[in-house]
Amino acid sequence: MAASKRLPVAARTWSSLPKPSLGSSRWPASPQRYKAVRQTPFDLALFPSRSSSDQRRSMDSGTTDSASSNPHHAQAGAPSPDGPNGASANRASANASSTSGAGSPGTSLHRAGAWGASAMGGAPQGSGVPEPETAPAPEAAPVPAADPTLDPAPDLSAAPDPVAAPASGATPALDADVIVVGAGIAGLTAAALLAHAGLQVILLEAHRQSGGCAGTFRRGAYVFDVGATQVAGLEPGGIHERLFRHLGEAPPAAEPLNPGCVVDLADGREPVRIWRDSARWRLERQRQFPGTEPFWQACALLHRSSWAFAGRQPVLPARSLADWRRLLAALGPGSLASGLLVGASMADLQRLCGASHGESGQRLRRFLDLQLRLYSQQPADRTAALYGATVLQMVQEPLGLWHPQGSMQSLSSAMERALARHGGQLRLGHRLEALRPPPRPGESWGLEVRQRGGRPQALRAREVVLTLPPQTLEPLLGDQLPAGYRRRLQALEEPSGALVFYGAVRRERLPADCSPHLQLDWADPGPLFVSVSREGDGRAPRGQATVIASVFTPARPWFSLERQSYETRKRAALAGIQAGLERLLGVGDGDWTWAELATPRGWARWTGRPFGYVGGLGQAPWRFGPFGLASRTPLAGLWLGGDAIHPGEGTAGVSQSALMVCQQLLKDRGLELELA
Ligand SMILES: Cc1cc2nc3c(=O)[nH]c(=O)nc-3n(C[C@H](O)[C@H](O)[C@H](O)COP(=O)(O)OP(=O)(O)OC[C@H]3O[C@@H](n4cnc5c(N)ncnc54)[C@H](O)[C@@H]3O)c2cc1C
């Protein structure tokens, strides 16, 4: 990519940001909203423009910003923004092709022209995890003519004002009963459930593919799962399996992981293998953490009670009479014992069970800190006992963690098919830019949507389900956000960001018995969670493997760095992760056939999440369950789903949140939603 085309984040000014063309919009401008947009890097996520010619060039030459951190390049000691020097990297990315799951056949898709293959002159669609600073100044991007054959969204130049009541007093026509925003796993699930219940549903997705944090991208011969690499809840009775059964769609093919994870505490001792087989896992933990069995028994007890409670599909936190009825009906005999531990952390539970003493107790705490960080964003002393005890049991049969065949995209693709089967519409390349509450009770919500490269569109729906992080509500609603709720959102703790390394290696360079999922207690840049593809699982050619390593990082600081400091910090993080992988897998610098790193900047761009926040609000005792953010907002008809809502992150968690939203929304319409 041409260096001159890049505009460093810090160099962007308000005037260089794209204006949402409110002049031509049917909605009045809200200066407060633009101010909020300007103040946060979310603007970059809102408008991740790249001119179609640049897209074509970067796809054809395979030069992307993230590729500039290719080790061939780094080894040459002359990092150039023009792309990797290494021929193999160039060759690999020159073949970059579309993501495997995007636009699966049979799905009702509306693709935005500039984001689809046709607008790129037949160039492939996959772009990996793009970085915001690779985008040219948005206003420089040529605006391709809207192609009505690609997107039949209404031409709003002649449409009536969606918010003001029409002169005749007649109610303006709705585009849908419900518009769901964000086609990650939460949005796909919510949209499919509502369509199945008979509602007219539109699902808006800014990206050109669904999946969000559980999506996939391609680099040459390699397919990388961008975030999620393993799935809970595919076993019979698990949340994904129940949802697919309810929707009449086959779940994606997947294998249970055994062990689910191998945890290296970097203490010179044998790593801990978390077996799916319960008896084997009991023996393993008794060997690894002698004298801590009462803690594990307590976890099993809490898990059983929480699992039964969750299975009865309660609404948490309850905000209406119907929610309370549902919640009370879900309580069982075990809930009383669990209730006593509502305010306790996992570290409290460890202490209560007398399992925190001595070397074994300390080692157990390190193990818990590592594992819980994966699921709850928090270490043991900040993870709710009710949550932590449950997730620690997820690996063991009859539950389990699953490795989807092909790629993670297969989960979204299956849900896309379910949505299409029930008549829901998925509109890819459609970014929500503003939300307007109904002016009067009973009237419709207005959504200002921009199709990539196209004019703004105004859509109307009776209700809106937003699956983006709650931090997006302020820029989307501006001064329409109730003051008390705004303060509540502003007081939320800052979520994490992620650094994710995507690498490929010849399989012979890996240990012979390499587990597909591993953790390493590593100092710089932090503990690593590593996923290695299996032979024949669709992610790498025969004889090769993809290796993905993620680590949490404070997100916001990555956005205040000048270009050079950013590149330096990124290279240091890449080197730190590779050093960890060398220690864990014995893969040295020269072994990588592909290597690149995504920072929170790339995540912001890929997912539209402010500051690239991932993982929701965490599962601290004071944030978990009844103390969390409710899916019912103070604005009637606006619902929240996704990883900030109970029970939190993970594809299983956000599916559960989507189910909860749909149950509440349908109940308000007099409809019941129960999964078998
Ligand atoms: C590095 C990493 C590893 C992970 N590993 C695992 C794992 O192994 N297993 C697991 O279960 N979970 C894992 N997770 C968590 C899991 O991926 C997420 O919790 C889950 O996928 C979030 O789904 P979601 O639908 O709530 O949000 P998202 O996936 O973020 O989906 C939101 C969607 O909204 C779209 N969007 C954003 N803004 C707009 C807009 N203005 N208009 C329209 N669309 C918009 C985005 O493009 C996106 O597609 C991991 C996460 C990360 C970051």
The ligand as a MOL file (V3000), in Angstrom:
LIG
                    3D

  0  0  0     0  0            999 V3000
M  V30 BEGIN CTAB
M  V30 COUNTS 53 58 0 0 0
M  V30 BEGIN ATOM
M  V30 1 C -9.2990 -12.7750 20.7360 0
M  V30 2 C -10.6210 -13.3610 21.1280 0
M  V30 3 C -10.7360 -14.7200 21.3510 0
M  V30 4 C -11.9590 -15.2680 21.6970 0
M  V30 5 N -12.0550 -16.6250 21.8670 0
M  V30 6 C -13.2660 -17.1730 22.0910 0
M  V30 7 C -13.4220 -18.5810 22.0750 0
M  V30 8 O -12.4860 -19.3370 21.8320 0
M  V30 9 N -14.6710 -19.0780 22.2960 0
M  V30 10 C -15.7600 -18.2720 22.4980 0
M  V30 11 O -16.8740 -18.7720 22.6770 0
M  V30 12 N -15.6260 -16.9350 22.4920 0
M  V30 13 C -14.4180 -16.3640 22.2750 0
M  V30 14 N -14.2960 -15.0210 22.2200 0
M  V30 15 C -15.4720 -14.1860 22.5010 0
M  V30 16 C -16.4810 -14.2040 21.3800 0
M  V30 17 O -15.8310 -14.1210 20.1450 0
M  V30 18 C -17.4230 -13.0230 21.5480 0
M  V30 19 O -17.9020 -12.9640 22.8780 0
M  V30 20 C -18.6280 -13.0970 20.6460 0
M  V30 21 O -18.2680 -13.5520 19.3530 0
M  V30 22 C -19.2440 -11.6960 20.5750 0
M  V30 23 O -20.3680 -11.7310 19.7320 0
M  V30 24 P -21.3310 -10.4770 19.6030 0
M  V30 25 O -22.3410 -10.8300 18.5950 0
M  V30 26 O -21.8120 -10.0630 20.9410 0
M  V30 27 O -20.4170 -9.2550 19.1300 0
M  V30 28 P -19.5460 -9.0880 17.8000 0
M  V30 29 O -18.9640 -10.3760 17.4200 0
M  V30 30 O -18.6240 -7.9450 18.0510 0
M  V30 31 O -20.6020 -8.6780 16.7060 0
M  V30 32 C -21.0530 -7.3660 16.5400 0
M  V30 33 C -21.2490 -7.1230 15.0460 0
M  V30 34 O -21.7620 -5.7990 14.8700 0
M  V30 35 C -21.1780 -5.2310 13.7160 0
M  V30 36 N -21.2520 -3.7770 13.8490 0
M  V30 37 C -20.5040 -2.9640 14.6320 0
M  V30 38 N -20.9090 -1.6910 14.5140 0
M  V30 39 C -21.9490 -1.7020 13.6590 0
M  V30 40 C -22.8130 -0.6880 13.1540 0
M  V30 41 N -22.6940 0.5900 13.5360 0
M  V30 42 N -23.7840 -1.0320 12.2790 0
M  V30 43 C -23.9490 -2.3330 11.8780 0
M  V30 44 N -23.1440 -3.3260 12.3360 0
M  V30 45 C -22.1790 -3.0240 13.2240 0
M  V30 46 C -19.7640 -5.7660 13.7290 0
M  V30 47 O -19.1830 -5.6990 12.4480 0
M  V30 48 C -19.9760 -7.1890 14.2400 0
M  V30 49 O -20.1560 -8.0930 13.1790 0
M  V30 50 C -13.0880 -14.4420 21.8530 0
M  V30 51 C -12.9930 -13.0780 21.6250 0
M  V30 52 C -11.7720 -12.5410 21.2540 0
M  V30 53 C -11.7020 -11.0690 20.9780 0
M  V30 END ATOM
M  V30 BEGIN BOND
M  V30 1 1 1 2
M  V30 2 1 2 3
M  V30 3 2 2 52
M  V30 4 2 3 4
M  V30 5 1 4 5
M  V30 6 1 4 50
M  V30 7 2 5 6
M  V30 8 1 6 7
M  V30 9 1 6 13
M  V30 10 2 7 8
M  V30 11 1 7 9
M  V30 12 1 9 10
M  V30 13 2 10 11
M  V30 14 1 10 12
M  V30 15 2 12 13
M  V30 16 1 13 14
M  V30 17 1 14 15
M  V30 18 1 14 50
M  V30 19 1 15 16
M  V30 20 1 16 17
M  V30 21 1 16 18
M  V30 22 1 18 19
M  V30 23 1 18 20
M  V30 24 1 20 21
M  V30 25 1 20 22
M  V30 26 1 22 23
M  V30 27 1 23 24
M  V30 28 2 24 25
M  V30 29 1 24 26
M  V30 30 1 24 27
M  V30 31 1 27 28
M  V30 32 2 28 29
M  V30 33 1 28 30
M  V30 34 1 28 31
M  V30 35 1 31 32
M  V30 36 1 32 33
M  V30 37 1 33 34
M  V30 38 1 33 48
M  V30 39 1 34 35
M  V30 40 1 35 36
M  V30 41 1 35 46
M  V30 42 1 36 37
M  V30 43 1 36 45
M  V30 44 2 37 38
M  V30 45 1 38 39
M  V30 46 1 39 40
M  V30 47 2 39 45
M  V30 48 1 40 41
M  V30 49 2 40 42
M  V30 50 1 42 43
M  V30 51 2 43 44
M  V30 52 1 44 45
M  V30 53 1 46 47
M  V30 54 1 46 48
M  V30 55 1 48 49
M  V30 56 2 50 51
M  V30 57 1 51 52
M  V30 58 1 52 53
M  V30 END BOND
M  V30 END CTAB
M  END
